[in-house]
Amino acid sequence: MIRSATALLAVLFAAEVRSETVDVKYRGPVDLKTFECRDTPRSSFIQRVCYDRPNAYLVINLRGVYYHYCEMPYPAFDALMAAPSMGQSYNARIKGSGNDGPYDCRTHRVPAY
């Protein structure tokens, strides 16, 4: 039993650590190793939110599709996470009209990874 546990621990510690990469719509693959990611079980619309604070860059999973938002300050991310309705907060404060938005990556700096 002790040998089995020791062998299992050795395998776990020797395993290669990989970061997660997601495919972001309109951008392509993004490695999430520098992001703080949170699953959002209290929202049926927003499934996961990942934020890279040094780059003010948000990657958000909306019903299985990842989207990105650029130059989004941390207080806006924090407000989204604390909102009583994350979906309503996203629609009112983050999502654009289709041509632009407060953090639209077409009009804001897109970080290089």
C-alpha positions in Angstrom: 0.0 0.0 0.0 2.8 2.4 0.9 4.7 1.5 -2.3 1.6 2.2 -4.4 1.0 5.5 -2.8 4.7 6.5 -3.2 4.6 5.4 -6.8 1.5 7.4 -7.5 3.0 10.5 -5.9 6.2 10.1 -7.9 4.1 9.9 -11.1 2.1 13.0 -10.2 5.1 15.1 -9.4 7.0 13.9 -12.5 4.0 14.7 -14.8 4.5 17.5 -17.2 2.6 20.6 -16.2 0.6 22.0 -19.1 -1.3 25.2 -19.3 -4.7 25.3 -20.9 -5.2 26.8 -24.3 -8.7 27.8 -25.5 -9.9 28.9 -29.0 -11.2 32.4 -28.8 -13.6 33.5 -31.5 -12.2 36.2 -33.8 -8.7 35.6 -32.4 -7.7 31.9 -32.3 -5.8 30.0 -29.6 -5.0 31.8 -26.3 -2.8 30.2 -23.6 -4.4 30.8 -20.2 -1.3 30.3 -18.1 -1.2 33.9 -17.0 -4.9 34.2 -16.4 -7.0 34.0 -13.3 -9.9 31.8 -14.4 -13.2 31.2 -12.5 -16.0 28.9 -13.3 -19.4 30.5 -12.9 -22.0 27.9 -11.8 -24.5 30.6 -10.7 -24.9 31.8 -14.3 -26.6 29.9 -17.1 -25.2 32.2 -19.8 -21.6 32.8 -18.6 -19.8 29.5 -18.0 -16.3 30.7 -17.3 -14.4 34.0 -16.9 -10.6 34.3 -17.3 -8.8 37.6 -16.6 -5.2 38.6 -17.2 -4.7 41.6 -14.9 -1.4 42.9 -16.2 -2.8 43.0 -19.7 -6.3 44.1 -18.7 -7.6 41.3 -21.0 -10.8 39.3 -20.5 -11.6 35.9 -22.0 -15.2 34.8 -21.3 -17.0 31.6 -22.2 -20.6 32.4 -23.2 -22.6 29.1 -23.7 -19.5 27.2 -24.8 -17.9 29.9 -27.0 -14.9 32.0 -25.8 -14.9 35.7 -26.6 -12.3 38.3 -25.7 -12.4 41.9 -24.4 -9.4 44.3 -24.4 -8.2 47.0 -22.1 -10.8 46.1 -19.5 -9.8 47.5 -16.1 -9.8 45.3 -13.1 -12.7 47.1 -11.4 -14.9 46.2 -14.4 -13.9 42.5 -14.1 -14.5 42.6 -10.3 -18.0 44.2 -10.8 -18.9 41.5 -13.3 -17.9 38.8 -10.8 -19.8 40.4 -8.0 -23.0 41.3 -9.9 -26.3 39.7 -8.8 -26.9 38.8 -12.4 -23.7 38.2 -14.3 -25.5 38.0 -17.6 -27.3 41.3 -17.2 -24.1 42.9 -16.0 -22.2 41.6 -19.1 -24.9 42.8 -21.5 -25.1 46.2 -19.9 -21.4 47.0 -19.3 -19.2 44.8 -21.5 -21.0 43.6 -24.6 -20.8 45.9 -27.5 -23.6 46.8 -30.0 -22.0 44.8 -32.8 -19.9 47.5 -34.2 -18.1 48.5 -31.0 -18.2 48.3 -27.2 -16.3 49.7 -24.2 -13.7 46.9 -24.4 -14.0 45.8 -28.1 -10.7 44.4 -29.3 -11.2 45.9 -32.7 -10.8 49.3 -31.2 -8.5 48.5 -28.2 -5.0 47.1 -27.9 -4.9 43.3 -28.2 -2.1 41.8 -26.0 0.3 39.5 -27.7 0.9 36.1 -26.1 
